[in-house]
Amino acid sequence: MAITLMVSIKVEDFAKWKAAFDAAASMREKMGIKILGIFQEVVDERSVSLISEYPSLEVAKAILASPEWEAAQQKAGVIGGFQVTYFNKVQ
């Protein structure tokens, strides 16, 4: 069952992060991850939230805990880790 995630991060530079994010599009597609939206805070454009859909909760947790995810975050300039909220669609 697909699950929706909101991942909130802080980045050193949005343009650098977005370039790295765009470069990983084929990897996300292979993993079955669909990006539903990318949002910046109005007051602090370095604060970014992504709404995405993963094939399952298990897949999402495995990806977010992987060394590859950590390396990609560091390369993209994510600072201070990330916060994840998991959602089930009810309507």
FENPEBEL-V494449 format. One record per helix or strand of 2 or more residues. SS is the DSSP state (A for helix, B for strand). FROM is the first residue (numbers start at 1). TO is the last residue. If there is no record, write none. Layout:
SS FROM TO
SS FROM TO
This chain:
B 3 11
A 14 23
A 25 31
B 34 40
B 47 54
A 57 64
A 67 76
B 78 87
